[in-house]
Amino acid sequence: MQDRTEESVSATPTSSSDRPTRMLRLPEVMHRVGIRRSTIYKRMSEGSFPTPKHLGPRCVAWLETDIDEWIDGVSIRGT
């Protein structure tokens, strides 16, 4: 019985890095970061915002981890 408990604990994700990677489309990215589309693309061209991954000819999405890291970086620089 004790072995079973140890197995279930070790199989449980322990941090956010253990979560599966999600892809975020532009509306969700805008909602999370609080800036509009034009500002996101301007900052991407300046190299100060993560670039999206191309999912198709006219479809892009950002890695959730990239957006979370960018938000954390802005929070640290802003304090």
PDB file of N, CA, C and O in Angstrom, chain B, residues numbered from 101:
ATOM      1  N   MET B 101       0.817  -1.194   0.000  1.00  0.00           N
ATOM      2  CA  MET B 101       0.000   0.000   0.000  1.00  0.00           C
ATOM      3  C   MET B 101       0.862   1.261   0.000  1.00  0.00           C
ATOM      4  O   MET B 101       0.530   2.239  -0.669  1.00  0.00           O
ATOM      5  N   GLN B 102       1.944   1.242   0.731  1.00  0.00           N
ATOM      6  CA  GLN B 102       2.814   2.402   0.805  1.00  0.00           C
ATOM      7  C   GLN B 102       3.458   2.690  -0.552  1.00  0.00           C
ATOM      8  O   GLN B 102       3.618   3.856  -0.913  1.00  0.00           O
ATOM      9  N   ASP B 103       3.830   1.660  -1.309  1.00  0.00           N
ATOM     10  CA  ASP B 103       4.433   1.854  -2.623  1.00  0.00           C
ATOM     11  C   ASP B 103       3.488   2.592  -3.564  1.00  0.00           C
ATOM     12  O   ASP B 103       3.923   3.447  -4.334  1.00  0.00           O
ATOM     13  N   ARG B 104       2.221   2.273  -3.507  1.00  0.00           N
ATOM     14  CA  ARG B 104       1.237   2.889  -4.377  1.00  0.00           C
ATOM     15  C   ARG B 104       1.156   4.401  -4.123  1.00  0.00           C
ATOM     16  O   ARG B 104       1.055   5.181  -5.069  1.00  0.00           O
ATOM     17  N   THR B 105       1.199   4.809  -2.870  1.00  0.00           N
ATOM     18  CA  THR B 105       1.150   6.227  -2.525  1.00  0.00           C
ATOM     19  C   THR B 105       2.370   6.952  -3.067  1.00  0.00           C
ATOM     20  O   THR B 105       2.248   8.048  -3.615  1.00  0.00           O
ATOM     21  N   GLU B 106       3.531   6.360  -2.923  1.00  0.00           N
ATOM     22  CA  GLU B 106       4.751   6.982  -3.423  1.00  0.00           C
ATOM     23  C   GLU B 106       4.702   7.134  -4.941  1.00  0.00           C
ATOM     24  O   GLU B 106       5.178   8.135  -5.475  1.00  0.00           O
ATOM     25  N   GLU B 107       4.134   6.152  -5.641  1.00  0.00           N
ATOM     26  CA  GLU B 107       4.012   6.237  -7.092  1.00  0.00           C
ATOM     27  C   GLU B 107       3.109   7.381  -7.501  1.00  0.00           C
ATOM     28  O   GLU B 107       3.449   8.142  -8.406  1.00  0.00           O
ATOM     29  N   SER B 108       1.959   7.515  -6.846  1.00  0.00           N
ATOM     30  CA  SER B 108       1.018   8.553  -7.239  1.00  0.00           C
ATOM     31  C   SER B 108       1.576   9.938  -6.950  1.00  0.00           C
ATOM     32  O   SER B 108       1.309  10.875  -7.704  1.00  0.00           O
ATOM     33  N   VAL B 109       2.331  10.087  -5.895  1.00  0.00           N
ATOM     34  CA  VAL B 109       2.931  11.375  -5.585  1.00  0.00           C
ATOM     35  C   VAL B 109       3.979  11.727  -6.626  1.00  0.00           C
ATOM     36  O   VAL B 109       4.034  12.873  -7.074  1.00  0.00           O
ATOM     37  N   SER B 110       4.802  10.785  -7.019  1.00  0.00           N
ATOM     38  CA  SER B 110       5.858  11.076  -7.984  1.00  0.00           C
ATOM     39  C   SER B 110       5.296  11.313  -9.384  1.00  0.00           C
ATOM     40  O   SER B 110       5.955  11.958 -10.199  1.00  0.00           O
ATOM     41  N   ALA B 111       4.113  10.817  -9.683  1.00  0.00           N
ATOM     42  CA  ALA B 111       3.517  11.014 -10.994  1.00  0.00           C
ATOM     43  C   ALA B 111       2.789  12.351 -11.096  1.00  0.00           C
ATOM     44  O   ALA B 111       2.403  12.757 -12.193  1.00  0.00           O
ATOM     45  N   THR B 112       2.596  13.037  -9.983  1.00  0.00           N
ATOM     46  CA  THR B 112       1.907  14.316  -9.975  1.00  0.00           C
ATOM     47  C   THR B 112       2.878  15.424 -10.356  1.00  0.00           C
ATOM     48  O   THR B 112       3.976  15.495  -9.804  1.00  0.00           O
ATOM     49  N   PRO B 113       2.488  16.302 -11.304  1.00  0.00           N
ATOM     50  CA  PRO B 113       3.386  17.408 -11.660  1.00  0.00           C
ATOM     51  C   PRO B 113       3.687  18.273 -10.448  1.00  0.00           C
ATOM     52  O   PRO B 113       2.798  18.557  -9.645  1.00  0.00           O
ATOM     53  N   THR B 114       4.946  18.694 -10.314  1.00  0.00           N
ATOM     54  CA  THR B 114       5.347  19.453  -9.138  1.00  0.00           C
ATOM     55  C   THR B 114       5.535  20.933  -9.422  1.00  0.00           C
ATOM     56  O   THR B 114       5.616  21.730  -8.487  1.00  0.00           O
ATOM     57  N   SER B 115       5.605  21.320 -10.683  1.00  0.00           N
ATOM     58  CA  SER B 115       5.770  22.734 -10.996  1.00  0.00           C
ATOM     59  C   SER B 115       5.109  23.043 -12.326  1.00  0.00           C
ATOM     60  O   SER B 115       4.666  22.144 -13.041  1.00  0.00           O
ATOM     61  N   SER B 116       5.049  24.334 -12.647  1.00  0.00           N
ATOM     62  CA  SER B 116       4.430  24.732 -13.905  1.00  0.00           C
ATOM     63  C   SER B 116       5.210  24.216 -15.111  1.00  0.00           C
ATOM     64  O   SER B 116       4.636  24.060 -16.189  1.00  0.00           O
ATOM     65  N   SER B 117       6.505  23.948 -14.950  1.00  0.00           N
ATOM     66  CA  SER B 117       7.295  23.444 -16.072  1.00  0.00           C
ATOM     67  C   SER B 117       6.949  22.000 -16.409  1.00  0.00           C
ATOM     68  O   SER B 117       7.325  21.512 -17.475  1.00  0.00           O
ATOM     69  N   ASP B 118       6.236  21.305 -15.515  1.00  0.00           N
ATOM     70  CA  ASP B 118       5.830  19.932 -15.771  1.00  0.00           C
ATOM     71  C   ASP B 118       4.524  19.858 -16.563  1.00  0.00           C
ATOM     72  O   ASP B 118       4.133  18.784 -17.020  1.00  0.00           O
ATOM     73  N   ARG B 119       3.848  21.006 -16.727  1.00  0.00           N
ATOM     74  CA  ARG B 119       2.588  21.014 -17.466  1.00  0.00           C
ATOM     75  C   ARG B 119       2.863  20.876 -18.954  1.00  0.00           C
ATOM     76  O   ARG B 119       3.923  21.280 -19.433  1.00  0.00           O
ATOM     77  N   PRO B 120       1.909  20.306 -19.688  1.00  0.00           N
ATOM     78  CA  PRO B 120       2.069  20.264 -21.141  1.00  0.00           C
ATOM     79  C   PRO B 120       2.086  21.688 -21.701  1.00  0.00           C
ATOM     80  O   PRO B 120       1.430  22.578 -21.161  1.00  0.00           O
ATOM     81  N   THR B 121       2.823  21.895 -22.765  1.00  0.00           N
ATOM     82  CA  THR B 121       2.913  23.213 -23.376  1.00  0.00           C
ATOM     83  C   THR B 121       1.632  23.514 -24.140  1.00  0.00           C
ATOM     84  O   THR B 121       1.164  22.705 -24.941  1.00  0.00           O
ATOM     85  N   ARG B 122       1.074  24.692 -23.879  1.00  0.00           N
ATOM     86  CA  ARG B 122      -0.120  25.141 -24.592  1.00  0.00           C
ATOM     87  C   ARG B 122       0.283  26.177 -25.624  1.00  0.00           C
ATOM     88  O   ARG B 122       1.277  26.885 -25.463  1.00  0.00           O
ATOM     89  N   MET B 123      -0.494  26.252 -26.672  1.00  0.00           N
ATOM     90  CA  MET B 123      -0.309  27.267 -27.701  1.00  0.00           C
ATOM     91  C   MET B 123      -1.425  28.291 -27.524  1.00  0.00           C
ATOM     92  O   MET B 123      -2.594  27.931 -27.386  1.00  0.00           O
ATOM     93  N   LEU B 124      -1.051  29.571 -27.530  1.00  0.00           N
ATOM     94  CA  LEU B 124      -2.014  30.644 -27.334  1.00  0.00           C
ATOM     95  C   LEU B 124      -2.176  31.432 -28.625  1.00  0.00           C
ATOM     96  O   LEU B 124      -1.193  31.831 -29.250  1.00  0.00           O
ATOM     97  N   ARG B 125      -3.421  31.650 -29.016  1.00  0.00           N
ATOM     98  CA  ARG B 125      -3.703  32.481 -30.184  1.00  0.00           C
ATOM     99  C   ARG B 125      -3.707  33.947 -29.776  1.00  0.00           C
ATOM    100  O   ARG B 125      -3.743  34.261 -28.587  1.00  0.00           O
ATOM    101  N   LEU B 126      -3.672  34.833 -30.741  1.00  0.00           N
ATOM    102  CA  LEU B 126      -3.525  36.267 -30.498  1.00  0.00           C
ATOM    103  C   LEU B 126      -4.545  36.847 -29.510  1.00  0.00           C
ATOM    104  O   LEU B 126      -4.137  37.596 -28.622  1.00  0.00           O
ATOM    105  N   PRO B 127      -5.842  36.547 -29.612  1.00  0.00           N
ATOM    106  CA  PRO B 127      -6.777  37.139 -28.644  1.00  0.00           C
ATOM    107  C   PRO B 127      -6.432  36.806 -27.189  1.00  0.00           C
ATOM    108  O   PRO B 127      -6.557  37.663 -26.314  1.00  0.00           O
ATOM    109  N   GLU B 128      -6.002  35.578 -26.927  1.00  0.00           N
ATOM    110  CA  GLU B 128      -5.641  35.208 -25.564  1.00  0.00           C
ATOM    111  C   GLU B 128      -4.333  35.878 -25.136  1.00  0.00           C
ATOM    112  O   GLU B 128      -4.191  36.279 -23.981  1.00  0.00           O
ATOM    113  N   VAL B 129      -3.388  35.999 -26.056  1.00  0.00           N
ATOM    114  CA  VAL B 129      -2.132  36.691 -25.743  1.00  0.00           C
ATOM    115  C   VAL B 129      -2.434  38.147 -25.390  1.00  0.00           C
ATOM    116  O   VAL B 129      -1.916  38.662 -24.399  1.00  0.00           O
ATOM    117  N   MET B 130      -3.269  38.815 -26.194  1.00  0.00           N
ATOM    118  CA  MET B 130      -3.631  40.207 -25.919  1.00  0.00           C
ATOM    119  C   MET B 130      -4.298  40.334 -24.553  1.00  0.00           C
ATOM    120  O   MET B 130      -4.018  41.273 -23.806  1.00  0.00           O
ATOM    121  N   HIS B 131      -5.163  39.407 -24.232  1.00  0.00           N
ATOM    122  CA  HIS B 131      -5.845  39.436 -22.934  1.00  0.00           C
ATOM    123  C   HIS B 131      -4.853  39.258 -21.787  1.00  0.00           C
ATOM    124  O   HIS B 131      -4.927  39.967 -20.784  1.00  0.00           O
ATOM    125  N   ARG B 132      -3.937  38.323 -21.931  1.00  0.00           N
ATOM    126  CA  ARG B 132      -2.971  38.045 -20.857  1.00  0.00           C
ATOM    127  C   ARG B 132      -1.989  39.184 -20.622  1.00  0.00           C
ATOM    128  O   ARG B 132      -1.685  39.511 -19.474  1.00  0.00           O
ATOM    129  N   VAL B 133      -1.495  39.789 -21.688  1.00  0.00           N
ATOM    130  CA  VAL B 133      -0.462  40.813 -21.522  1.00  0.00           C
ATOM    131  C   VAL B 133      -1.033  42.220 -21.421  1.00  0.00           C
ATOM    132  O   VAL B 133      -0.339  43.138 -20.984  1.00  0.00           O
ATOM    133  N   GLY B 134      -2.277  42.399 -21.817  1.00  0.00           N
ATOM    134  CA  GLY B 134      -2.923  43.701 -21.692  1.00  0.00           C
ATOM    135  C   GLY B 134      -2.478  44.729 -22.708  1.00  0.00           C
ATOM    136  O   GLY B 134      -2.580  45.930 -22.459  1.00  0.00           O
ATOM    137  N   ILE B 135      -1.984  44.277 -23.854  1.00  0.00           N
ATOM    138  CA  ILE B 135      -1.625  45.213 -24.921  1.00  0.00           C
ATOM    139  C   ILE B 135      -2.289  44.769 -26.221  1.00  0.00           C
ATOM    140  O   ILE B 135      -2.632  43.599 -26.391  1.00  0.00           O
ATOM    141  N   ARG B 136      -2.461  45.717 -27.128  1.00  0.00           N
ATOM    142  CA  ARG B 136      -3.173  45.469 -28.380  1.00  0.00           C
ATOM    143  C   ARG B 136      -2.267  44.821 -29.431  1.00  0.00           C
ATOM    144  O   ARG B 136      -1.045  44.757 -29.291  1.00  0.00           O
ATOM    145  N   ARG B 137      -2.923  44.348 -30.480  1.00  0.00           N
ATOM    146  CA  ARG B 137      -2.247  43.640 -31.567  1.00  0.00           C
ATOM    147  C   ARG B 137      -1.098  44.455 -32.152  1.00  0.00           C
ATOM    148  O   ARG B 137       0.010  43.941 -32.309  1.00  0.00           O
ATOM    149  N   SER B 138      -1.353  45.716 -32.473  1.00  0.00           N
ATOM    150  CA  SER B 138      -0.319  46.536 -33.119  1.00  0.00           C
ATOM    151  C   SER B 138       0.914  46.693 -32.228  1.00  0.00           C
ATOM    152  O   SER B 138       2.040  46.700 -32.725  1.00  0.00           O
ATOM    153  N   THR B 139       0.706  46.819 -30.922  1.00  0.00           N
ATOM    154  CA  THR B 139       1.831  46.959 -29.992  1.00  0.00           C
ATOM    155  C   THR B 139       2.604  45.653 -29.880  1.00  0.00           C
ATOM    156  O   THR B 139       3.832  45.659 -29.794  1.00  0.00           O
ATOM    157  N   ILE B 140       1.891  44.539 -29.880  1.00  0.00           N
ATOM    158  CA  ILE B 140       2.556  43.228 -29.832  1.00  0.00           C
ATOM    159  C   ILE B 140       3.474  43.077 -31.041  1.00  0.00           C
ATOM    160  O   ILE B 140       4.641  42.713 -30.892  1.00  0.00           O
ATOM    161  N   TYR B 141       2.953  43.355 -32.243  1.00  0.00           N
ATOM    162  CA  TYR B 141       3.759  43.195 -33.452  1.00  0.00           C
ATOM    163  C   TYR B 141       4.891  44.222 -33.519  1.00  0.00           C
ATOM    164  O   TYR B 141       5.965  43.916 -34.037  1.00  0.00           O
ATOM    165  N   LYS B 142       4.669  45.429 -33.006  1.00  0.00           N
ATOM    166  CA  LYS B 142       5.745  46.428 -32.955  1.00  0.00           C
ATOM    167  C   LYS B 142       6.863  45.942 -32.045  1.00  0.00           C
ATOM    168  O   LYS B 142       8.039  46.020 -32.403  1.00  0.00           O
ATOM    169  N   ARG B 143       6.498  45.439 -30.866  1.00  0.00           N
ATOM    170  CA  ARG B 143       7.516  44.942 -29.926  1.00  0.00           C
ATOM    171  C   ARG B 143       8.226  43.710 -30.469  1.00  0.00           C
ATOM    172  O   ARG B 143       9.416  43.519 -30.215  1.00  0.00           O
ATOM    173  N   MET B 144       7.507  42.867 -31.218  1.00  0.00           N
ATOM    174  CA  MET B 144       8.163  41.714 -31.850  1.00  0.00           C
ATOM    175  C   MET B 144       9.230  42.194 -32.829  1.00  0.00           C
ATOM    176  O   MET B 144      10.327  41.637 -32.873  1.00  0.00           O
ATOM    177  N   SER B 145       8.917  43.218 -33.610  1.00  0.00           N
ATOM    178  CA  SER B 145       9.894  43.719 -34.589  1.00  0.00           C
ATOM    179  C   SER B 145      11.092  44.368 -33.903  1.00  0.00           C
ATOM    180  O   SER B 145      12.188  44.400 -34.464  1.00  0.00           O
ATOM    181  N   GLU B 146      10.886  44.885 -32.692  1.00  0.00           N
ATOM    182  CA  GLU B 146      11.980  45.467 -31.908  1.00  0.00           C
ATOM    183  C   GLU B 146      12.771  44.406 -31.139  1.00  0.00           C
ATOM    184  O   GLU B 146      13.829  44.690 -30.577  1.00  0.00           O
ATOM    185  N   GLY B 147      12.243  43.183 -31.125  1.00  0.00           N
ATOM    186  CA  GLY B 147      12.902  42.101 -30.404  1.00  0.00           C
ATOM    187  C   GLY B 147      12.595  42.071 -28.918  1.00  0.00           C
ATOM    188  O   GLY B 147      13.288  41.402 -28.152  1.00  0.00           O
ATOM    189  N   SER B 148      11.549  42.800 -28.502  1.00  0.00           N
ATOM    190  CA  SER B 148      11.228  42.850 -27.072  1.00  0.00           C
ATOM    191  C   SER B 148       9.956  42.087 -26.713  1.00  0.00           C
ATOM    192  O   SER B 148       9.401  42.273 -25.630  1.00  0.00           O
ATOM    193  N   PHE B 149       9.495  41.230 -27.622  1.00  0.00           N
ATOM    194  CA  PHE B 149       8.323  40.385 -27.353  1.00  0.00           C
ATOM    195  C   PHE B 149       8.547  39.054 -28.050  1.00  0.00           C
ATOM    196  O   PHE B 149       9.129  39.014 -29.134  1.00  0.00           O
ATOM    197  N   PRO B 150       8.092  37.956 -27.439  1.00  0.00           N
ATOM    198  CA  PRO B 150       8.300  36.636 -28.059  1.00  0.00           C
ATOM    199  C   PRO B 150       7.659  36.544 -29.445  1.00  0.00           C
ATOM    200  O   PRO B 150       6.611  37.139 -29.700  1.00  0.00           O
ATOM    201  N   THR B 151       8.295  35.804 -30.318  1.00  0.00           N
ATOM    202  CA  THR B 151       7.729  35.589 -31.651  1.00  0.00           C
ATOM    203  C   THR B 151       6.869  34.330 -31.639  1.00  0.00           C
ATOM    204  O   THR B 151       7.153  33.381 -30.907  1.00  0.00           O
ATOM    205  N   PRO B 152       5.819  34.328 -32.453  1.00  0.00           N
ATOM    206  CA  PRO B 152       4.933  33.162 -32.489  1.00  0.00           C
ATOM    207  C   PRO B 152       5.509  32.041 -33.342  1.00  0.00           C
ATOM    208  O   PRO B 152       6.463  32.228 -34.097  1.00  0.00           O
ATOM    209  N   LYS B 153       4.908  30.889 -33.198  1.00  0.00           N
ATOM    210  CA  LYS B 153       5.237  29.733 -34.037  1.00  0.00           C
ATOM    211  C   LYS B 153       4.192  29.671 -35.150  1.00  0.00           C
ATOM    212  O   LYS B 153       3.011  29.925 -34.911  1.00  0.00           O
ATOM    213  N   HIS B 154       4.620  29.339 -36.350  1.00  0.00           N
ATOM    214  CA  HIS B 154       3.689  29.231 -37.475  1.00  0.00           C
ATOM    215  C   HIS B 154       3.054  27.845 -37.470  1.00  0.00           C
ATOM    216  O   HIS B 154       3.744  26.827 -37.534  1.00  0.00           O
ATOM    217  N   LEU B 155       1.729  27.830 -37.393  1.00  0.00           N
ATOM    218  CA  LEU B 155       0.989  26.571 -37.399  1.00  0.00           C
ATOM    219  C   LEU B 155       0.473  26.243 -38.790  1.00  0.00           C
ATOM    220  O   LEU B 155       0.111  25.101 -39.073  1.00  0.00           O
ATOM    221  N   GLY B 156       0.442  27.226 -39.640  1.00  0.00           N
ATOM    222  CA  GLY B 156      -0.036  27.067 -41.005  1.00  0.00           C
ATOM    223  C   GLY B 156       0.284  28.329 -41.779  1.00  0.00           C
ATOM    224  O   GLY B 156       0.926  29.231 -41.242  1.00  0.00           O
ATOM    225  N   PRO B 157      -0.150  28.414 -43.032  1.00  0.00           N
ATOM    226  CA  PRO B 157       0.184  29.580 -43.846  1.00  0.00           C
ATOM    227  C   PRO B 157      -0.321  30.903 -43.257  1.00  0.00           C
ATOM    228  O   PRO B 157       0.338  31.934 -43.391  1.00  0.00           O
ATOM    229  N   ARG B 158      -1.468  30.873 -42.618  1.00  0.00           N
ATOM    230  CA  ARG B 158      -2.037  32.100 -42.048  1.00  0.00           C
ATOM    231  C   ARG B 158      -2.434  31.913 -40.592  1.00  0.00           C
ATOM    232  O   ARG B 158      -3.394  32.522 -40.122  1.00  0.00           O
ATOM    233  N   CYS B 159      -1.710  31.086 -39.895  1.00  0.00           N
ATOM    234  CA  CYS B 159      -2.071  30.769 -38.511  1.00  0.00           C
ATOM    235  C   CYS B 159      -0.812  30.731 -37.648  1.00  0.00           C
ATOM    236  O   CYS B 159       0.116  29.967 -37.914  1.00  0.00           O
ATOM    237  N   VAL B 160      -0.796  31.571 -36.604  1.00  0.00           N
ATOM    238  CA  VAL B 160       0.328  31.582 -35.677  1.00  0.00           C
ATOM    239  C   VAL B 160      -0.198  31.462 -34.254  1.00  0.00           C
ATOM    240  O   VAL B 160      -1.354  31.775 -33.970  1.00  0.00           O
ATOM    241  N   ALA B 161       0.674  31.002 -33.371  1.00  0.00           N
ATOM    242  CA  ALA B 161       0.340  30.908 -31.949  1.00  0.00           C
ATOM    243  C   ALA B 161       1.630  31.011 -31.154  1.00  0.00           C
ATOM    244  O   ALA B 161       2.707  30.660 -31.635  1.00  0.00           O
ATOM    245  N   TRP B 162       1.500  31.496 -29.934  1.00  0.00           N
ATOM    246  CA  TRP B 162       2.644  31.667 -29.047  1.00  0.00           C
ATOM    247  C   TRP B 162       2.669  30.535 -28.039  1.00  0.00           C
ATOM    248  O   TRP B 162       1.619  30.048 -27.621  1.00  0.00           O
ATOM    249  N   LEU B 163       3.856  30.118 -27.650  1.00  0.00           N
ATOM    250  CA  LEU B 163       3.982  29.147 -26.575  1.00  0.00           C
ATOM    251  C   LEU B 163       3.599  29.838 -25.272  1.00  0.00           C
ATOM    252  O   LEU B 163       4.067  30.939 -24.985  1.00  0.00           O
ATOM    253  N   GLU B 164       2.757  29.194 -24.496  1.00  0.00           N
ATOM    254  CA  GLU B 164       2.318  29.765 -23.228  1.00  0.00           C
ATOM    255  C   GLU B 164       3.511  30.071 -22.329  1.00  0.00           C
ATOM    256  O   GLU B 164       3.520  31.083 -21.628  1.00  0.00           O
ATOM    257  N   THR B 165       4.511  29.201 -22.351  1.00  0.00           N
ATOM    258  CA  THR B 165       5.688  29.416 -21.509  1.00  0.00           C
ATOM    259  C   THR B 165       6.445  30.679 -21.920  1.00  0.00           C
ATOM    260  O   THR B 165       6.967  31.392 -21.063  1.00  0.00           O
ATOM    261  N   ASP B 166       6.510  30.962 -23.228  1.00  0.00           N
ATOM    262  CA  ASP B 166       7.172  32.188 -23.695  1.00  0.00           C
ATOM    263  C   ASP B 166       6.447  33.429 -23.182  1.00  0.00           C
ATOM    264  O   ASP B 166       7.082  34.392 -22.751  1.00  0.00           O
ATOM    265  N   ILE B 167       5.124  33.402 -23.231  1.00  0.00           N
ATOM    266  CA  ILE B 167       4.332  34.545 -22.767  1.00  0.00           C
ATOM    267  C   ILE B 167       4.462  34.696 -21.259  1.00  0.00           C
ATOM    268  O   ILE B 167       4.627  35.809 -20.760  1.00  0.00           O
ATOM    269  N   ASP B 168       4.388  33.591 -20.531  1.00  0.00           N
ATOM    270  CA  ASP B 168       4.532  33.651 -19.069  1.00  0.00           C
ATOM    271  C   ASP B 168       5.902  34.204 -18.673  1.00  0.00           C
ATOM    272  O   ASP B 168       5.997  35.010 -17.748  1.00  0.00           O
ATOM    273  N   GLU B 169       6.956  33.781 -19.361  1.00  0.00           N
ATOM    274  CA  GLU B 169       8.305  34.285 -19.069  1.00  0.00           C
ATOM    275  C   GLU B 169       8.408  35.774 -19.385  1.00  0.00           C
ATOM    276  O   GLU B 169       9.058  36.517 -18.650  1.00  0.00           O
ATOM    277  N   TRP B 170       7.776  36.215 -20.467  1.00  0.00           N
ATOM    278  CA  TRP B 170       7.798  37.630 -20.819  1.00  0.00           C
ATOM    279  C   TRP B 170       7.081  38.445 -19.738  1.00  0.00           C
ATOM    280  O   TRP B 170       7.570  39.496 -19.323  1.00  0.00           O
ATOM    281  N   ILE B 171       5.925  37.960 -19.285  1.00  0.00           N
ATOM    282  CA  ILE B 171       5.181  38.648 -18.224  1.00  0.00           C
ATOM    283  C   ILE B 171       6.026  38.723 -16.960  1.00  0.00           C
ATOM    284  O   ILE B 171       6.091  39.770 -16.316  1.00  0.00           O
ATOM    285  N   ASP B 172       6.673  37.620 -16.601  1.00  0.00           N
ATOM    286  CA  ASP B 172       7.537  37.613 -15.409  1.00  0.00           C
ATOM    287  C   ASP B 172       8.675  38.620 -15.561  1.00  0.00           C
ATOM    288  O   ASP B 172       9.020  39.313 -14.604  1.00  0.00           O
ATOM    289  N   GLY B 173       9.254  38.702 -16.744  1.00  0.00           N
ATOM    290  CA  GLY B 173      10.343  39.641 -16.989  1.00  0.00           C
ATOM    291  C   GLY B 173       9.898  41.089 -16.887  1.00  0.00           C
ATOM    292  O   GLY B 173      10.623  41.930 -16.356  1.00  0.00           O
ATOM    293  N   VAL B 174       8.712  41.379 -17.392  1.00  0.00           N
ATOM    294  CA  VAL B 174       8.171  42.736 -17.303  1.00  0.00           C
ATOM    295  C   VAL B 174       7.894  43.078 -15.846  1.00  0.00           C
ATOM    296  O   VAL B 174       8.161  44.198 -15.410  1.00  0.00           O
ATOM    297  N   SER B 175       7.364  42.126 -15.096  1.00  0.00           N
ATOM    298  CA  SER B 175       7.065  42.352 -13.678  1.00  0.00           C
ATOM    299  C   SER B 175       8.337  42.645 -12.900  1.00  0.00           C
ATOM    300  O   SER B 175       8.350  43.529 -12.043  1.00  0.00           O
ATOM    301  N   ILE B 176       9.399  41.918 -13.187  1.00  0.00           N
ATOM    302  CA  ILE B 176      10.667  42.105 -12.475  1.00  0.00           C
ATOM    303  C   ILE B 176      11.270  43.464 -12.826  1.00  0.00           C
ATOM    304  O   ILE B 176      11.737  44.183 -11.942  1.00  0.00           O
ATOM    305  N   ARG B 177      11.261  43.819 -14.112  1.00  0.00           N
ATOM    306  CA  ARG B 177      11.829  45.107 -14.528  1.00  0.00           C
ATOM    307  C   ARG B 177      10.996  46.277 -14.030  1.00  0.00           C
ATOM    308  O   ARG B 177      11.529  47.362 -13.797  1.00  0.00           O
ATOM    309  N   GLY B 178       9.689  46.069 -13.863  1.00  0.00           N
ATOM    310  CA  GLY B 178       8.805  47.155 -13.459  1.00  0.00           C
ATOM    311  C   GLY B 178       8.801  47.448 -11.977  1.00  0.00           C
ATOM    312  O   GLY B 178       8.264  48.474 -11.558  1.00  0.00           O
ATOM    313  N   THR B 179       9.389  46.569 -11.161  1.00  0.00           N
ATOM    314  CA  THR B 179       9.372  46.802  -9.712  1.00  0.00           C
ATOM    315  C   THR B 179      10.593  47.517  -9.233  1.00  0.00           C
ATOM    316  O   THR B 179      10.723  47.784  -8.038  1.00  0.00           O
TER     317      THR B 179
END
